[in-house]
Amino acid sequence: MEGFRLTGNTEIIMQIRKETEPIRRAAARFYRDMDMTLEPMEGRGKIYLREPENGCMEPESYRIWAGDGQCLILEAADELGFIYGLIYLSETYLGVLPFWFWNDQKFTRKREVTIPEGEYCSKPRKVRFRGWFINDEVLISHWDGGKNSEYPWEMAMEALLRCGGNLVIPGTDKNSKIYADLAAGMGLWITQHHAEPLGAEMFLRAYPDLEPSFQLYPDLFRQLWREGILRQKGWNVIWNLGFRGQGDIPFWEHDPQYDTPEKRGKLISSIMQEQYHLVKKYVGNPCFCTNLYGETMELYRQGYLEIPDDVITIWADNGYGKMVSRRQGNHNPRIPALPDAQISEDTSGNRHGVYYHVSFYDLQAANVLTMIPNSMEFVERELRTAYHRGIRHMWLVNCSNVKPHVYPLDFLASLWNGRQYGPETHLKHYLEQYYEADAQEGMEECVKSYFNAMIPYGTNEDEHAGEQFYHYVTRILICHWRMDGGQKGCGELQWCAPDRDFAGQIRWFADLCRNGLPAFGRLIACCEAAGRQSRLWQDSFLLQARIHGYSAEGAVLFGEAYDSFAAREYLKAFFLLGQAADCFALAQKAMEGSCHGKWKGFYGNDCQTDVKQTVYLLHQLMGYVRNLGEGPYFYHWQRLVLDRKEDQGIFLLTNEENHMTDEDLYHGLREKRILHGVDSVIE
């Protein structure tokens, strides 16, 4: 049998009661996909979108009948069913992959594609609500993808739909309100950040001159909740109940009267009940969730939170993929973040979800610019355990800025879609899909080596360092070095380097990074060899290997600089700090080198890891060390650069040239290789 001929002239005919915006957008995407992959040809086959005659289809499901020649029927019960049906046709027959945009998929136009005659029915997903939180979105919020400011968000949500997702938090704070309409227009369910219950405006933004206390201003809080409900009630929303603080902190940090777990739990419980009934006043058959996150999970475990029975309780990993409570500052109780085994046996009466991070921002050791530092085998084990403990109603994944995390996001989609192959098979499939066949040799081993190279900063299996570790720890140490000359240890580093003095903390940090350098060196070499023919590889796995390797090397040199400083070898310390800054700058240069074509400016607003800030502070520290080493007259060191050796000991004139800047002095020392025993690591 010939089957249905899909060509560039194929037409979509909507035979449905109402052409909604999500369905219109889905049809427009399919036309775009045909334009990318097919040539216009004579003849005009038709794809008919129809609702089932008997109305007996499950939500999100679809059926496809391919006729002989010119007719194909796509039948679905709802918007997402039509959306997924068209995505299935696009991926299966046009070859448009879920991350086609984010991975720069290349297309070669064909004359036509034949869809075999017969019937295809969709399969149910393993998880009811499957979504992304576009969080810490500082890169995509300052980048236009070569078109406009909304385009990156549309491409992110399209990728989510193509991964089988149906739920999104469309940004943080202001962004979540800007892009909620786009999310709804694309057919996605919407939910809210755990710090923004009901999607309401932050109290301090609405009332900047008032104290954000529910005790003092309960009616003002209620009005903000009401406004949030009315703004969103026409969309598919999972209403997030709760009460945190103004920002991602507990409310009692602004309201000290709530000084016991009992008081805190009682207030949160009463507010959730009030929010619950307020939503029901305006919305028919609403769906609810609440986050057991950080301190809230501790209150729940202690028995101080009461949650309505039909609310989805969302458990969270610690930001590193482990299902335990997150570390906050130096407090790290690691309370298990899973439902009790006896609860999970009856999933009909208890709805559980997970908030899971492939990207995390904690100003300590997490990852925003690079992938989660733990392997997909580890991720699979944690999420399969969660699933078997009853977490099946919602999986919400922190996807951050998408591009650095496409590989783990693709893997998580394979889990929520119920695919049965494991991480190794998925990796082979992923590389085959997105990388040129002649460029794949060695790539699989590189990806495995990437996770093996991640530096362990603690003793637990998940405690591996993302790229923030090198930068935040270095900057914390710089600040303490300059403030008190390193007389006492940094309290901010008790989470990783407790019971050490300042020198001990720096040496612990430098030694840890030094131990990781051989593996990073091998990883970078492996990635360079494997990806010579692939620009995508160079912009993804190789880039991330370089960010880790260069940053770790910068941290090692920073530690060596302190050793020289402590020995009063100020010139050597000055030079080593310059080398450290150069290493960190290489990471910045690597990111800039990947910003070509539509990616121009993608890493321009790296303000969270903020590699350039580390470089800046190291340069400042060089000035501090120079002050101690040759101040207040500043002529001894530059004479090493400017004067001939036979003139350096003669001081009839202290200066014959203007004083050199720190940067010029450093570069002069490096070019002349003045310091014996200090070999430049930068070519």
C-alpha positions as CSV (number, residue, x, y, z in Angstrom):
1,M,0.0,0.0,0.0
2,E,1.3,3.4,-0.9
3,G,0.2,5.4,2.1
4,F,-0.3,9.1,2.6
5,R,2.1,11.4,0.7
6,L,3.3,14.2,2.9
7,T,4.7,17.1,0.8
8,G,5.4,20.8,1.1
9,N,2.0,21.6,-0.2
10,T,0.0,19.4,2.3
11,E,-2.9,21.3,3.9
12,I,-4.3,21.1,7.4
13,I,-8.1,21.2,7.5
14,M,-9.7,21.8,10.9
15,Q,-13.0,20.0,11.3
16,I,-13.4,20.9,15.0
17,R,-16.0,22.9,16.9
18,K,-13.5,25.6,18.0
19,E,-10.2,26.6,16.5
20,T,-8.3,27.6,19.7
21,E,-5.0,29.5,19.8
22,P,-3.0,26.4,20.9
23,I,-4.3,24.4,18.0
24,R,-3.7,27.2,15.5
25,R,-0.2,27.5,16.8
26,A,0.4,23.8,16.5
27,A,-0.8,23.9,12.9
28,A,1.5,26.8,12.2
29,R,4.4,24.9,13.7
30,F,3.7,22.0,11.5
31,Y,3.6,24.2,8.4
32,R,7.0,25.6,9.4
33,D,8.4,22.1,9.9
34,M,7.2,21.1,6.4
35,D,8.8,24.2,5.1
36,M,12.1,23.3,6.8
37,T,12.1,19.7,5.6
38,L,10.0,19.3,2.4
39,E,10.0,20.8,-1.1
40,P,6.8,22.3,-2.6
41,M,5.2,19.8,-5.0
42,E,2.1,19.5,-7.1
43,G,-0.8,17.9,-5.4
44,R,-2.3,18.9,-2.1
45,G,-2.8,16.1,0.4
46,K,-4.9,17.0,3.4
47,I,-4.6,16.4,7.1
48,Y,-8.0,16.6,8.8
49,L,-8.1,17.5,12.5
50,R,-11.3,16.0,14.0
51,E,-12.8,15.4,17.4
52,P,-13.9,11.8,18.2
53,E,-17.6,11.1,17.4
54,N,-18.2,9.1,20.6
55,G,-16.1,11.5,22.8
56,C,-14.4,8.5,24.5
57,M,-10.8,9.5,24.3
58,E,-8.5,10.1,27.3
59,P,-7.1,13.6,27.8
60,E,-4.0,14.3,25.6
61,S,-4.5,11.2,23.5
62,Y,-4.8,11.0,19.7
63,R,-5.4,8.6,16.9
64,I,-4.0,8.8,13.4
65,W,-5.5,7.2,10.3
66,A,-3.3,7.4,7.2
67,G,-5.2,6.8,4.0
68,D,-4.0,5.9,0.6
69,G,-2.6,9.0,-1.2
70,Q,-4.2,12.3,-0.2
71,C,-6.0,11.9,3.2
72,L,-4.8,11.6,6.8
73,I,-7.1,12.0,9.8
74,L,-5.8,13.2,13.2
75,E,-8.4,12.6,15.9
76,A,-8.0,14.0,19.5
77,A,-10.2,14.8,22.4
78,D,-8.5,18.1,23.5
79,E,-5.9,20.7,22.5
80,L,-2.9,18.8,23.8
81,G,-4.0,15.7,21.9
82,F,-3.9,17.6,18.6
83,I,-0.6,19.3,19.6
84,Y,1.0,16.0,20.4
85,G,-0.4,14.3,17.3
86,L,1.1,16.9,15.0
87,I,4.4,16.7,16.9
88,Y,4.4,12.9,16.4
89,L,4.0,13.4,12.7
90,S,6.7,16.0,12.6
91,E,9.3,14.0,14.5
92,T,8.5,10.6,13.1
93,Y,8.2,11.5,9.4
94,L,9.8,14.9,9.0
95,G,12.7,14.2,11.4
96,V,12.2,17.4,13.5
97,L,13.7,16.5,16.9
98,P,12.6,17.9,20.3
99,F,15.7,20.1,20.6
100,W,16.1,20.9,16.9
101,F,16.4,24.6,17.7
102,W,18.6,24.3,20.8
103,N,21.0,21.8,19.1
104,D,21.1,23.5,15.7
105,Q,19.7,20.5,13.8
106,K,20.4,20.7,10.1
107,F,17.7,19.8,7.6
108,T,18.0,18.6,4.0
109,R,14.7,19.1,2.1
110,K,13.1,16.0,0.6
111,R,10.6,15.8,-2.2
112,E,8.0,14.0,-0.1
113,V,7.6,11.5,2.8
114,T,5.2,8.6,2.8
115,I,3.2,7.8,5.9
116,P,2.2,4.1,5.8
117,E,-1.5,3.4,5.4
118,G,-3.0,2.3,8.7
119,E,-3.8,3.4,12.2
120,Y,-1.6,4.7,15.0
121,C,-2.8,5.3,18.6
122,S,-0.9,7.3,21.2
123,K,0.3,5.7,24.4
124,P,-0.4,7.1,27.9
125,R,2.5,8.9,29.7
126,K,3.9,7.6,33.0
127,V,3.4,10.9,34.8
128,R,0.2,13.0,34.7
129,F,1.8,16.5,34.7
130,R,5.2,16.9,33.1
131,G,6.9,20.2,33.0
132,W,9.7,22.7,33.3
133,F,10.4,25.6,35.5
134,I,12.2,28.2,33.3
135,N,14.1,29.5,36.3
136,D,17.4,31.5,36.8
137,E,16.7,32.5,33.3
138,V,19.3,35.3,33.1
139,L,20.7,34.1,29.8
140,I,17.5,33.7,27.8
141,S,16.0,36.8,29.3
142,H,18.8,39.0,27.7
143,W,19.1,37.2,24.4
144,D,16.7,37.3,21.4
145,G,17.7,34.2,19.4
146,G,18.2,36.5,16.4
147,K,14.5,37.6,16.3
148,N,12.9,39.1,19.4
149,S,12.8,38.9,23.2
150,E,9.8,36.4,23.2
151,Y,11.3,34.0,20.7
152,P,13.7,32.2,23.1
153,W,10.7,31.6,25.4
154,E,8.6,30.3,22.6
155,M,11.4,27.9,21.5
156,A,11.8,26.7,25.1
157,M,8.1,25.9,25.4
158,E,8.0,24.3,22.0
159,A,10.9,22.0,23.1
160,L,8.9,21.2,26.3
161,L,5.9,20.2,24.2
162,R,8.1,18.1,21.9
163,C,9.4,16.3,24.9
164,G,5.9,15.4,25.9
165,G,5.6,18.1,28.5
166,N,2.3,19.8,29.4
167,L,3.2,22.1,32.4
168,V,5.4,25.1,32.8
169,I,6.3,27.8,35.2
170,P,7.1,30.4,32.5
171,G,9.9,32.3,34.3
172,T,10.6,33.8,37.7
173,D,8.9,36.7,39.3
174,K,8.2,39.4,36.6
175,N,8.9,37.0,33.7
176,S,6.3,34.5,34.9
177,K,3.7,37.1,34.4
178,I,5.1,38.4,31.1
179,Y,5.2,34.9,29.5
180,A,2.2,33.3,31.1
181,D,0.0,34.3,28.2
182,L,2.4,32.8,25.7
183,A,2.4,29.5,27.7
184,A,-1.4,29.4,27.8
185,G,-1.5,30.2,24.1
186,M,0.8,27.2,23.4
187,G,-1.6,24.9,25.2
188,L,0.5,24.4,28.4
189,W,-0.8,24.1,31.9
190,I,0.7,26.8,34.2
191,T,1.8,26.7,37.8
192,Q,3.8,29.0,40.0
193,H,7.1,29.3,41.8
194,H,7.0,28.2,45.5
195,A,7.8,31.8,46.5
196,E,4.9,33.2,44.5
197,P,1.7,31.4,45.7
198,L,-1.2,31.6,43.3
199,G,1.0,33.7,41.0
200,A,0.2,36.8,43.0
201,E,2.3,39.9,42.9
202,M,5.0,40.1,45.6
203,F,3.8,42.1,48.6
204,L,6.8,44.4,48.7
205,R,6.5,45.3,45.0
206,A,2.8,46.2,45.5
207,Y,3.4,47.9,48.8
208,P,7.1,48.9,49.0
209,D,6.7,51.1,52.1
210,L,4.9,48.5,54.2
211,E,6.3,45.7,56.3
212,P,5.5,42.4,54.6
213,S,3.7,40.9,57.6
214,F,0.5,38.9,57.2
215,Q,-0.2,39.6,60.9
216,L,-0.3,43.4,60.1
217,Y,-1.8,43.4,56.6
218,P,-3.9,40.3,56.0
219,D,-6.4,42.0,53.7
220,L,-3.7,43.4,51.5
221,F,-2.2,39.9,51.0
222,R,-5.7,38.5,50.3
223,Q,-6.3,41.2,47.7
224,L,-3.1,40.3,45.9
225,W,-4.1,36.6,45.9
226,R,-7.5,37.5,44.5
227,E,-6.0,39.6,41.8
228,G,-3.7,36.7,40.8
229,I,-6.6,34.3,40.6
230,L,-8.7,36.6,38.5
231,R,-5.8,37.2,36.1
232,Q,-5.3,33.5,35.4
233,K,-8.6,31.9,35.9
234,G,-9.2,31.5,32.1
235,W,-6.1,29.3,31.7
236,N,-5.3,25.7,32.8
237,V,-3.6,26.3,36.1
238,I,-2.3,24.2,38.9
239,W,-2.7,26.6,41.8
240,N,0.3,26.7,44.1
241,L,-0.6,27.1,47.7
242,G,1.7,28.3,50.4
243,F,3.4,31.2,52.1
244,R,7.1,31.8,51.9
245,G,8.9,35.2,52.1
246,Q,9.5,38.2,49.9
247,G,11.9,36.4,47.6
248,D,13.2,32.9,47.9
249,I,13.6,33.0,51.7
250,P,11.4,32.1,54.7
251,F,8.9,34.8,55.8
252,W,10.0,34.7,59.4
253,E,13.3,36.3,58.4
254,H,11.2,39.5,58.0
255,D,8.7,38.6,60.7
256,P,10.6,37.4,63.9
257,Q,7.4,36.9,65.9
258,Y,7.2,33.5,64.2
259,D,10.0,32.1,66.2
260,T,9.0,28.4,66.7
261,P,8.2,25.6,64.2
262,E,4.7,25.5,65.7
263,K,3.9,29.1,65.0
264,R,5.3,28.9,61.5
265,G,3.5,25.8,60.6
266,K,0.2,27.0,62.0
267,L,0.3,30.2,60.0
268,I,1.3,28.5,56.7
269,S,-1.5,25.8,57.2
270,S,-4.2,28.4,57.9
271,I,-3.1,30.5,54.8
272,M,-3.1,27.5,52.6
273,Q,-6.7,26.7,53.7
274,E,-7.7,30.2,53.0
275,Q,-6.1,30.2,49.5
276,Y,-7.6,26.9,48.7
277,H,-11.2,28.1,49.4
278,L,-10.5,31.5,47.6
279,V,-9.5,29.7,44.4
280,K,-12.7,27.5,44.6
281,K,-14.8,30.7,44.9
282,Y,-13.7,31.8,41.4
283,V,-12.6,28.6,39.5
284,G,-14.6,25.4,38.8
285,N,-12.9,22.1,39.6
286,P,-9.4,23.6,40.3
287,C,-6.2,21.6,40.7
288,F,-3.8,22.5,43.5
289,C,-0.2,21.9,44.5
290,T,2.1,22.9,47.3
291,N,5.9,22.7,47.6
292,L,7.6,20.8,50.4
293,Y,10.9,22.7,49.9
294,G,13.7,23.6,52.2
295,E,12.4,24.7,55.6
296,T,8.8,23.9,54.5
297,M,9.7,20.2,54.2
298,E,11.2,20.3,57.7
299,L,7.9,21.7,59.1
300,Y,5.9,19.0,57.3
301,R,8.2,16.2,58.6
302,Q,7.8,17.6,62.1
303,G,4.0,17.5,61.8
304,Y,3.4,21.2,61.8
305,L,1.8,21.5,58.4
306,E,-1.8,20.5,57.5
307,I,-2.5,20.2,53.7
308,P,-5.9,19.6,52.1
309,D,-6.2,16.0,50.8
310,D,-6.6,16.8,47.1
311,V,-3.5,19.0,46.9
312,I,-0.4,17.7,45.0
313,T,2.5,17.6,47.5
314,I,5.6,18.5,45.6
315,W,8.8,17.0,47.1
316,A,12.2,18.4,46.0
317,D,15.7,17.2,45.5
318,N,18.5,19.2,47.0
319,G,19.6,20.9,43.8
320,Y,22.2,18.2,43.0
321,G,19.7,15.5,42.1
322,K,19.5,13.8,45.5
323,M,16.0,13.4,47.1
324,V,16.9,15.0,50.4
325,S,16.3,18.6,51.7
326,R,18.5,21.3,50.2
327,R,21.4,22.9,52.0
328,Q,20.8,26.5,53.0
329,G,23.9,28.4,53.9
330,N,25.8,26.1,56.3
331,H,22.6,24.3,57.4
332,N,22.4,20.9,55.7
333,P,20.1,18.5,57.5
334,R,19.6,16.2,54.4
335,I,16.2,15.1,55.5
336,P,14.8,12.4,53.1
337,A,12.4,14.1,50.6
338,L,10.1,11.2,49.6
339,P,6.6,10.2,50.7
340,D,6.5,7.5,53.4
341,A,6.4,4.0,51.9
342,Q,3.0,3.2,53.4
343,I,1.5,6.4,51.9
344,S,2.7,5.6,48.4
345,E,0.8,2.3,48.2
346,D,-2.5,4.2,47.7
347,T,-1.7,6.7,44.9
348,S,-5.4,7.4,44.2
349,G,-5.8,9.1,47.6
350,N,-2.4,10.8,47.7
351,R,-1.1,13.0,44.9
352,H,2.6,13.5,44.9
353,G,5.0,15.4,42.7
354,V,8.7,16.2,42.4
355,Y,10.6,19.5,41.8
356,Y,13.8,18.3,40.3
357,H,16.9,20.3,39.3
358,V,19.1,19.7,36.3
359,S,20.3,23.3,37.0
360,F,20.6,25.0,40.4
361,Y,21.8,28.3,41.8
362,D,22.9,28.3,45.4
363,L,25.9,30.7,45.5
364,Q,28.0,27.7,46.6
365,A,28.7,24.7,44.3
366,A,25.8,24.3,41.9
367,N,25.5,24.5,38.1
368,V,23.9,27.0,35.8
369,L,26.3,27.2,32.9
370,T,27.1,23.5,32.9
371,M,25.2,20.3,33.3
372,I,24.2,18.7,36.5
373,P,27.4,17.3,38.0
374,N,26.0,13.9,38.7
375,S,25.5,11.1,36.1
376,M,22.3,10.1,34.4
377,E,22.6,6.7,36.1
378,F,22.4,8.6,39.4
379,V,19.5,10.7,38.2
380,E,17.6,7.6,37.0
381,R,18.0,5.8,40.3
382,E,16.7,8.8,42.3
383,L,13.7,9.4,40.0
384,R,12.8,5.7,39.7
385,T,12.8,5.4,43.5
386,A,10.6,8.5,43.7
387,Y,8.2,7.0,41.2
388,H,7.9,3.8,43.1
389,R,7.3,5.7,46.3
390,G,4.2,7.3,44.6
391,I,5.6,10.4,43.0
392,R,3.7,10.0,39.7
393,H,1.3,13.0,39.5
394,M,3.8,15.8,38.7
395,W,7.4,16.0,37.6
396,L,8.5,19.6,37.4
397,V,12.1,20.1,36.3
398,N,14.2,23.2,36.7
399,C,15.5,23.6,33.2
400,S,17.1,27.0,33.7
401,N,18.3,28.5,30.3
402,V,17.7,25.2,28.5
403,K,20.7,25.2,26.1
404,P,23.4,24.1,28.6
405,H,21.1,21.3,29.9
406,V,19.5,19.7,26.7
407,Y,21.2,16.3,27.3
408,P,19.8,15.7,30.8
409,L,16.5,17.3,29.8
410,D,16.2,14.8,27.0
411,F,17.0,12.0,29.4
412,L,14.3,13.1,31.9
413,A,11.8,13.3,29.1
414,S,12.6,9.7,28.2
415,L,11.7,8.7,31.8
416,W,8.4,10.6,32.1
417,N,7.4,9.3,28.7
418,G,8.0,5.7,30.0
419,R,10.7,4.6,27.6
420,Q,12.3,1.4,28.9
421,Y,15.9,1.9,27.8
422,G,18.5,3.0,30.3
423,P,21.0,5.9,30.4
424,E,23.6,4.1,28.2
425,T,21.2,3.3,25.4
426,H,19.7,6.8,25.7
427,L,23.1,8.4,25.3
428,K,23.9,6.4,22.2
429,H,20.5,7.4,20.8
430,Y,21.0,11.1,21.7
431,L,24.3,11.3,20.0
432,E,23.1,9.5,16.9
433,Q,20.2,12.0,16.7
434,Y,22.0,15.3,17.1
435,Y,25.6,14.7,16.0
436,E,26.9,14.0,12.5
437,A,27.6,10.3,12.0
438,D,31.2,11.0,11.0
439,A,31.9,13.0,14.1
440,Q,30.5,10.6,16.8
441,E,33.6,8.5,17.4
442,G,34.7,9.0,21.0
443,M,31.8,11.2,22.0
444,E,30.1,8.5,24.2
445,E,33.3,8.0,26.2
446,C,33.7,11.7,26.6
447,V,30.2,12.2,28.1
448,K,30.8,9.4,30.6
449,S,34.2,10.9,31.5
450,Y,32.6,14.3,32.0
451,F,30.5,13.0,35.0
452,N,33.5,11.0,36.3
453,A,35.7,14.1,36.3
454,M,33.4,16.2,38.5
455,I,35.1,17.2,41.7
456,P,33.7,15.8,45.0
457,Y,33.5,18.5,47.6
458,G,31.9,16.3,50.2
459,T,31.5,12.7,51.2
460,N,27.9,12.1,50.0
461,E,27.4,10.6,46.6
462,D,25.7,13.7,45.2
463,E,28.2,16.2,46.5
464,H,30.0,16.9,43.2
465,A,30.8,20.5,42.2
466,G,29.1,22.4,39.4
467,E,31.0,25.4,38.0
468,Q,29.7,27.8,40.7
469,F,32.0,26.1,43.2
470,Y,35.3,27.4,41.7
471,H,33.9,31.0,41.3
472,Y,31.9,31.5,44.5
473,V,34.5,29.9,46.8
474,T,37.3,31.9,45.1
475,R,35.3,35.2,45.5
476,I,34.4,34.5,49.1
477,L,38.1,33.8,49.9
478,I,39.2,37.0,48.0
479,C,36.8,39.1,50.1
480,H,38.1,37.7,53.4
481,W,41.7,38.0,52.2
482,R,41.2,41.7,51.5
483,M,39.1,42.5,54.6
484,D,41.3,41.0,57.3
485,G,44.4,39.7,55.6
486,G,43.3,36.1,56.1
487,Q,43.4,36.2,59.9
488,K,40.4,33.9,60.4
489,G,38.4,31.4,58.5
490,C,35.3,32.2,56.4
491,G,32.1,31.4,58.2
492,E,30.4,31.2,54.8
493,L,32.5,28.1,54.0
494,Q,31.6,26.0,57.0
495,W,29.4,23.9,54.7
496,C,32.4,22.6,52.8
497,A,35.5,23.5,54.9
498,P,34.5,23.4,58.6
499,D,37.0,23.8,61.5
500,R,39.8,25.2,59.4
501,D,41.5,28.6,59.6
502,F,41.7,30.8,56.6
503,A,44.9,29.3,55.2
504,G,43.5,25.8,55.8
505,Q,40.4,26.7,53.8
506,I,42.4,28.0,50.9
507,R,44.7,25.0,50.9
508,W,41.7,22.6,51.1
509,F,40.1,24.3,48.2
510,A,43.2,24.4,46.0
511,D,44.2,20.8,46.8
512,L,40.7,19.6,45.9
513,C,40.8,21.4,42.6
514,R,44.4,20.3,42.0
515,N,43.4,16.6,42.5
516,G,40.8,17.1,39.8
517,L,43.0,18.7,37.2
518,P,44.4,15.5,35.6
519,A,40.9,14.2,34.9
520,F,39.8,17.6,33.5
521,G,43.0,17.7,31.3
522,R,42.1,14.2,29.9
523,L,38.5,15.2,29.4
524,I,39.3,18.4,27.5
525,A,41.8,16.5,25.3
526,C,39.2,13.7,24.7
527,C,36.5,16.2,23.8
528,E,38.8,18.2,21.5
529,A,39.7,15.0,19.6
530,A,36.1,13.7,19.4
531,G,34.6,17.0,18.3
532,R,36.9,18.3,15.6
533,Q,34.2,17.9,12.9
534,S,31.2,19.1,15.0
535,R,30.5,22.8,15.9
536,L,27.6,21.6,18.1
537,W,29.9,19.4,20.1
538,Q,32.4,22.2,20.5
539,D,29.6,24.5,21.7
540,S,28.2,22.0,24.2
541,F,30.2,19.2,25.8
542,L,33.6,20.6,24.9
543,L,32.6,24.1,26.1
544,Q,31.4,22.7,29.5
545,A,34.6,20.7,29.9
546,R,36.6,23.8,29.3
547,I,34.6,25.9,31.8
548,H,35.3,23.3,34.5
549,G,38.9,22.7,33.6
550,Y,40.0,26.3,33.2
551,S,38.1,27.4,36.4
552,A,39.6,24.5,38.4
553,E,43.1,25.5,37.2
554,G,42.4,29.1,38.2
555,A,41.5,28.0,41.6
556,V,44.7,26.0,42.0
557,L,46.8,29.1,41.0
558,F,44.8,31.2,43.4
559,G,45.8,28.8,46.2
560,E,49.4,28.9,45.2
561,A,49.3,32.7,45.2
562,Y,48.1,32.7,48.8
563,D,51.0,30.4,49.8
564,S,53.4,32.9,48.3
565,F,51.6,35.8,50.0
566,A,51.8,34.0,53.4
567,A,55.5,33.6,52.8
568,R,55.8,37.4,52.0
569,E,56.8,36.6,48.5
570,Y,54.5,39.4,47.2
571,L,55.8,39.6,43.6
572,K,55.3,35.9,43.1
573,A,51.8,36.1,44.7
574,F,51.0,39.1,42.4
575,F,52.1,37.1,39.3
576,L,50.3,33.9,40.3
577,L,47.0,35.9,40.8
578,G,47.5,37.2,37.3
579,Q,47.8,33.6,36.0
580,A,44.7,32.6,38.0
581,A,42.8,35.5,36.4
582,D,44.0,34.4,33.0
583,C,42.7,30.8,33.6
584,F,39.3,32.0,34.7
585,A,39.2,34.4,31.7
586,L,39.8,31.4,29.4
587,A,36.4,30.1,30.6
588,Q,34.8,33.4,29.7
589,K,36.6,33.4,26.3
590,A,35.3,29.8,25.6
591,M,31.7,30.9,26.3
592,E,32.1,34.0,24.0
593,G,33.5,31.7,21.3
594,S,30.3,29.7,21.2
595,C,28.2,32.8,20.6
596,H,27.9,32.7,16.8
597,G,24.9,33.1,14.5
598,K,21.6,33.1,16.4
599,W,23.6,32.4,19.6
600,K,25.2,35.9,19.5
601,G,25.0,37.3,23.1
602,F,23.7,34.1,24.7
603,Y,26.2,34.1,27.5
604,G,26.4,37.9,27.7
605,N,24.3,38.1,30.9
606,D,26.2,35.5,32.9
607,C,25.4,37.2,36.1
608,Q,24.9,34.2,38.4
609,T,28.1,32.1,38.1
610,D,29.5,35.4,36.7
611,V,32.9,34.2,35.4
612,K,34.0,37.8,34.5
613,Q,33.4,38.9,38.1
614,T,35.9,36.4,39.4
615,V,38.5,37.8,36.9
616,Y,37.7,41.3,38.0
617,L,38.1,40.5,41.7
618,L,41.4,38.7,41.1
619,H,42.7,41.8,39.3
620,Q,41.6,43.9,42.3
621,L,43.4,41.5,44.6
622,M,46.6,41.9,42.5
623,G,46.5,45.6,43.3
624,Y,46.1,44.9,47.0
625,V,49.2,42.6,46.9
626,R,51.1,45.1,44.9
627,N,50.4,47.8,47.5
628,L,51.9,45.6,50.2
629,G,54.8,44.4,48.0
630,E,56.2,47.7,46.5
631,G,54.1,50.5,47.8
632,P,54.0,53.4,48.4
633,Y,56.4,54.4,45.6
634,F,55.8,51.5,43.1
635,Y,59.0,51.4,41.1
636,H,60.9,48.3,42.1
637,W,58.8,45.7,40.2
638,Q,58.4,47.6,37.0
639,R,62.2,48.1,36.8
640,L,62.4,44.3,36.4
641,V,60.3,44.7,33.3
642,L,61.6,48.0,31.9
643,D,65.3,48.1,32.8
644,R,68.2,46.0,31.5
645,K,69.6,43.6,34.2
646,E,72.7,45.7,34.6
647,D,70.7,48.8,35.3
648,Q,68.2,47.3,37.8
649,G,70.5,47.9,40.9
650,I,71.2,51.6,40.1
651,F,68.8,54.1,41.7
652,L,70.0,57.5,40.6
653,L,66.5,58.0,39.2
654,T,63.7,55.9,40.7
655,N,61.6,56.2,37.6
656,E,62.4,56.9,34.0
657,E,58.9,55.9,32.7
658,N,55.3,56.4,33.9
659,H,54.1,53.9,36.5
660,M,52.8,50.7,34.9
661,T,49.2,49.6,35.6
662,D,48.8,46.2,37.4
663,E,47.8,44.6,34.1
664,D,50.7,46.0,32.1
665,L,53.1,45.0,34.9
666,Y,51.7,41.4,35.0
667,H,51.9,41.0,31.2
668,G,55.5,42.4,31.2
669,L,56.6,39.9,33.9
670,R,54.9,37.1,31.9
671,E,56.5,38.0,28.6
672,K,60.0,38.4,30.1
673,R,59.6,35.2,32.2
674,I,61.0,37.2,35.1
675,L,60.1,34.8,37.9
676,H,62.2,31.6,38.1
677,G,60.2,28.5,39.0
678,V,56.9,30.0,37.9
679,D,56.0,28.7,34.5
680,S,53.1,30.3,32.7
681,V,50.2,27.9,32.3
682,I,48.6,30.1,29.6
683,E,49.8,29.7,26.1
